[in-house]
Amino acid sequence: MDYNKTLYISDLDGTLLNKSVELSAYTIDALNTLIGRGLNFSVATARTLATAGRILGGLSLEIPIILMNGVLIYDTKKEEYLKINWLAPETVRAVTRTLREFGVTGFMYEIIDGRQETYYESLEQKPLRDFVEERVTLYNKSFRQTDSFDSISPENITYFSLLDAYERILPVRRSLDAQPGLGITMYKDIYSPDLWYLEMFSSEASKRNAVVYLRETFGYGRIVGFGDNLNDLPMFEACDIAVAVENAAQEVREAADQICGANDADGVVRWLEEYA
């Protein structure tokens, strides 16, 4: 372990991205300059490769990135997944059974031969319809409809994501909290305050475990992490220094070692310019 070797790793939405859900021109230029000088920089996001890859297209990233809250680690140079955490088939069946029980649906993610498919059962609910329309329009992401999640083989499923009102998805979480092999994160949608995400994946996957993987695989002696939302708290646990952006949720600010500027003020890169 090289204790002089530091990795700086940032969440995207609400942290590195501005309120327009973009990397500002300042952030792109500053980060590329810092990376060119030898800064080790990566991201850890709940997003998939389809959307994160397009958002990060202007950056000269050298370090693998963490996707889907730690379910996936992707090498942007080799264009391949280094690590995939699949859900066990029996866990997939427990989730789909619970979704039917509570009359809730969302998205189910599958990876076969390095290619990801995103399934939905219905887009009758406006939040799900808006989610799909935005990602198709902005990122050209593809989705596939299925009559039932149960019609898809449970062998290659990595993730479930629900986007709904808090009171509708909380019973789902409570019902599945004790499900063996299942990790769960639930957090407010920063773009639609009345909505919450409930995301489910292998209990072996988390931003924390993914950061540990990068530390051990590439020999980083120190990790500095930046975040804003509840799903960043596990990442903070694996960091030597945790930095919350000024606009972060109160729980994240309280867990942080330091506070930097807000996401809409290029807070992460301005911190890096001063302290990295």
C-alpha positions in Angstrom: 0.0 0.0 0.0 1.4 3.3 -1.0 0.5 5.7 1.7 1.5 8.7 -0.4 -0.9 7.7 -3.1 -4.4 9.3 -2.7 -7.6 8.6 -4.6 -10.2 11.3 -4.8 -13.7 10.0 -5.5 -16.9 11.9 -6.0 -20.6 11.2 -6.2 -22.2 12.7 -9.3 -25.8 13.9 -8.8 -26.0 16.7 -6.3 -22.2 16.6 -5.8 -20.0 16.9 -8.9 -23.0 17.7 -11.3 -24.6 21.1 -11.2 -28.3 21.7 -11.0 -28.7 21.3 -14.7 -27.4 17.7 -14.2 -24.2 18.4 -16.0 -20.5 18.9 -15.4 -19.9 22.6 -15.7 -17.2 23.8 -18.2 -15.2 24.9 -15.2 -15.3 21.5 -13.5 -14.4 19.7 -16.8 -11.4 22.0 -17.5 -10.2 22.0 -13.9 -10.5 18.2 -13.4 -8.7 17.5 -16.7 -5.9 19.8 -15.7 -5.6 18.1 -12.3 -5.7 14.6 -13.8 -3.1 15.6 -16.3 -0.9 16.6 -13.4 -1.3 13.2 -11.8 -4.4 13.5 -9.6 -6.1 10.1 -9.1 -9.8 10.8 -9.6 -12.9 8.6 -10.0 -16.6 8.7 -9.4 -19.1 6.6 -7.4 -22.7 7.0 -8.5 -26.1 5.3 -8.5 -26.2 5.8 -12.2 -25.7 3.1 -14.9 -22.9 3.2 -17.5 -25.4 4.3 -20.1 -26.0 7.6 -18.4 -22.8 8.1 -16.4 -20.7 7.4 -19.4 -22.3 10.2 -21.4 -22.1 12.6 -18.5 -18.4 11.9 -18.0 -17.5 11.9 -21.6 -15.6 15.2 -21.4 -13.3 13.9 -18.6 -10.0 12.1 -19.2 -10.6 9.5 -16.5 -7.9 6.9 -15.9 -9.3 5.2 -12.8 -12.2 2.7 -12.9 -15.6 4.1 -11.9 -18.2 2.8 -9.4 -21.7 2.5 -10.8 -25.1 1.6 -9.4 -24.1 2.2 -5.8 -21.2 -0.2 -5.9 -22.9 -3.0 -7.8 -20.5 -2.4 -10.8 -17.0 -1.3 -11.2 -16.1 -0.3 -14.8 -12.8 0.3 -16.4 -13.2 3.2 -18.7 -9.9 2.6 -20.5 -10.5 -1.1 -21.3 -14.3 -0.6 -21.6 -15.1 -3.6 -19.5 -16.6 -4.4 -16.1 -14.0 -5.3 -13.5 -16.5 -6.4 -11.0 -20.2 -7.3 -11.1 -22.3 -8.2 -8.0 -25.3 -10.3 -9.1 -28.3 -11.0 -7.0 -29.0 -14.6 -6.1 -32.0 -16.0 -8.1 -33.9 -16.7 -4.9 -33.3 -13.1 -3.8 -34.6 -11.8 -7.1 -37.8 -13.9 -6.7 -38.3 -12.6 -3.2 -38.1 -9.0 -4.5 -40.5 -9.5 -7.4 -42.9 -11.3 -5.1 -42.8 -8.4 -2.6 -43.4 -5.8 -5.4 -46.5 -7.7 -6.5 -47.7 -7.9 -2.9 -47.6 -4.2 -2.4 -48.6 -3.2 -6.0 -45.4 -1.3 -6.7 -43.1 -1.5 -9.7 -40.0 0.1 -11.1 -37.0 -1.0 -13.0 -35.0 -4.3 -13.0 -31.5 -4.5 -14.4 -29.8 -7.4 -16.1 -26.2 -7.9 -17.4 -25.4 -10.6 -19.9 -22.1 -10.7 -21.8 -21.1 -7.3 -20.5 -24.3 -5.7 -21.9 -26.9 -4.2 -19.6 -30.7 -4.4 -20.1 -33.2 -2.3 -18.2 -36.7 -3.7 -17.9 -40.0 -2.1 -16.8 -43.5 -3.6 -16.4 -45.5 -0.4 -16.7 -45.1 3.3 -17.2 -48.5 4.3 -16.0 -47.0 6.2 -13.1 -45.7 9.6 -14.1 -42.4 9.4 -12.2 -41.4 6.2 -14.0 -42.6 7.6 -17.4 -40.6 10.8 -16.8 -37.5 8.8 -15.7 -37.6 6.8 -19.0 -38.3 9.8 -21.2 -35.4 11.8 -19.7 -32.9 9.1 -20.1 -34.0 8.2 -23.6 -33.9 11.9 -24.7 -30.7 13.0 -23.0 -28.6 9.8 -23.0 -30.2 7.6 -25.7 -30.6 4.9 -23.0 -32.7 1.9 -24.0 -35.4 0.2 -22.0 -37.4 -3.0 -22.6 -41.0 -3.6 -21.4 -41.9 -7.0 -20.0 -45.4 -8.2 -18.9 -43.8 -9.3 -15.6 -40.4 -9.2 -14.0 -41.0 -12.9 -13.3 -40.8 -13.7 -17.0 -37.1 -12.7 -17.1 -34.5 -15.2 -15.9 -33.3 -14.4 -12.4 -29.8 -15.6 -13.2 -28.3 -12.4 -14.3 -30.1 -9.7 -12.4 -28.1 -7.0 -10.6 -30.4 -4.3 -9.4 -33.9 -3.1 -8.7 -34.8 0.6 -8.6 -38.1 2.1 -7.5 -39.1 5.8 -7.7 -42.3 6.6 -5.9 -43.8 8.4 -2.9 -42.2 7.7 0.4 -45.3 6.1 1.9 -45.6 3.7 -1.0 -42.1 2.3 -1.0 -41.4 2.3 2.7 -43.6 -0.8 3.3 -41.6 -2.6 0.6 -38.3 -1.7 2.3 -39.7 -2.9 5.7 -40.8 -6.1 4.2 -37.4 -6.8 2.6 -35.1 -5.4 5.2 -34.3 -8.9 6.6 -34.1 -10.6 3.2 -30.8 -12.6 3.1 -28.4 -11.5 0.5 -30.2 -8.2 -0.2 -28.7 -4.7 0.2 -31.1 -1.8 0.3 -30.7 2.0 0.1 -33.5 4.5 0.2 -33.0 8.3 -0.4 -34.8 11.4 -1.5 -34.7 12.3 -5.2 -32.9 15.6 -5.2 -34.6 16.7 -8.4 -38.2 15.9 -7.3 -38.5 16.4 -3.5 -41.8 14.5 -3.2 -40.2 11.3 -4.6 -37.9 8.8 -3.1 -35.6 6.1 -4.6 -35.6 2.6 -3.2 -32.8 0.6 -4.7 -32.0 -3.1 -4.0 -28.9 -5.1 -4.9 -26.6 -7.8 -3.6 -25.6 -7.4 0.0 -22.0 -7.7 -1.1 -22.3 -4.5 -3.1 -22.1 -1.0 -1.7 -20.2 2.2 -2.4 -18.2 1.3 0.7 -17.2 -2.1 -0.6 -16.4 -0.7 -4.0 -14.1 1.9 -2.6 -12.3 -0.8 -0.5 -11.9 -2.8 -3.8 -10.3 0.2 -5.5 -8.0 0.8 -2.5 -6.9 -2.8 -2.3 -6.6 -3.4 -6.0 -4.7 -0.3 -6.9 -2.8 0.3 -3.6 -4.2 3.6 -2.6 -3.0 4.6 0.9 -5.6 7.4 1.3 -9.1 7.9 0.0 -10.9 11.3 0.0 -14.6 11.1 -0.9 -17.2 13.7 -1.8 -21.0 13.2 -1.4 -24.4 14.8 -0.8 -27.1 12.1 -0.2 -27.8 9.2 2.0 -26.5 6.6 -0.4 -23.0 8.3 0.0 -22.8 7.5 3.7 -21.4 4.0 3.0 -18.7 5.5 0.8 -17.8 7.9 3.6 -17.2 4.9 5.9 -14.4 3.7 3.6 -12.8 7.1 3.2 -10.0 8.6 5.2 -11.5 12.0 4.6 -15.2 12.6 3.9 -16.2 15.9 2.3 -19.9 16.9 2.0 -20.9 19.6 -0.5 -22.7 22.6 1.1 -26.0 21.5 -0.3 -25.8 17.9 1.2 -28.5 16.3 3.3 -28.1 17.1 7.0 -27.1 13.5 7.9 -24.3 13.6 5.3 -23.0 17.0 6.5 -22.9 15.6 10.1 -21.0 12.5 8.9 -18.4 14.5 7.0 -15.0 15.6 8.1 -15.2 18.7 6.0 -17.7 20.8 4.0 -16.9 22.2 0.6 -18.8 24.5 -1.7 -22.1 23.6 -3.2 -22.5 21.5 -6.3 -23.7 24.5 -8.3 -20.6 26.4 -7.4 -18.1 23.8 -8.5 -17.4 23.0 -4.9 -15.6 19.7 -5.4 -13.1 20.9 -7.9 -12.5 24.1 -6.1 -11.7 22.0 -3.0 -9.4 19.9 -5.1 -7.6 22.9 -6.5 -6.9 24.2 -3.0 -6.1 21.0 -1.0 -5.3 18.1 -3.4 
